[in-house]
Amino acid sequence: MELDAEMRRKIAVSTGAVVVFIALLIAIGTRFSTGHNLSVPGAYYIVGIIALFVLLMAGAGVYLDD
């Protein structure tokens, strides 16, 4: 089954959003971790990243909607 250009664009945008999400999680986790625990500001940043990811995926959905 061949993928058309529209489907490749949707896959690329979605994959890019997930890569950014994972990179931000790793960056915050390494910056705000103390031993095996996450500091309070780090936890707030993680919640913010999750909210940002939800908004980013919603925006991507609106952008990619035909």
C-alpha positions in Angstrom: 0.0 0.0 0.0 1.5 3.3 -1.1 1.2 6.4 1.1 0.1 9.6 -0.6 1.7 13.0 0.2 -1.1 14.0 2.5 -0.7 10.9 4.7 3.1 11.4 4.8 2.6 15.0 6.0 0.2 13.8 8.7 2.7 11.2 9.9 5.6 13.6 9.9 3.7 16.3 11.9 2.5 13.7 14.5 5.9 12.1 14.8 7.5 15.5 15.2 5.1 16.4 18.0 5.8 13.2 19.8 9.6 13.6 19.4 9.4 17.2 20.9 7.3 15.9 23.8 9.7 13.1 24.6 12.7 15.5 24.3 11.1 18.0 26.7 10.3 15.2 29.2 13.9 14.0 29.1 15.3 17.6 29.4 13.1 18.4 32.4 13.7 15.0 34.0 17.4 15.4 33.8 17.4 19.0 34.9 15.1 18.8 37.9 15.7 15.3 39.2 17.4 14.8 42.6 18.5 11.2 42.8 15.4 9.1 42.0 13.0 11.9 42.8 11.6 14.8 40.8 11.7 18.2 42.5 8.5 20.2 42.9 9.3 22.7 40.2 10.1 19.8 37.9 6.8 18.2 38.6 5.0 21.4 37.6 7.0 21.6 34.4 6.0 18.0 33.6 2.4 18.9 34.1 2.9 21.9 31.8 4.6 19.8 29.2 1.7 17.4 29.2 -0.8 20.3 28.8 1.4 21.7 26.0 1.4 18.4 24.2 -2.4 18.1 24.4 -2.7 21.6 22.9 0.0 20.9 20.3 -1.8 17.7 19.2 -5.1 19.5 19.0 -3.5 22.3 16.9 -1.9 19.7 14.7 -5.3 18.0 14.2 -6.9 21.3 13.3 -4.1 22.1 10.9 -4.2 18.7 9.2 -8.0 18.5 9.0 -9.3 18.7 5.4 
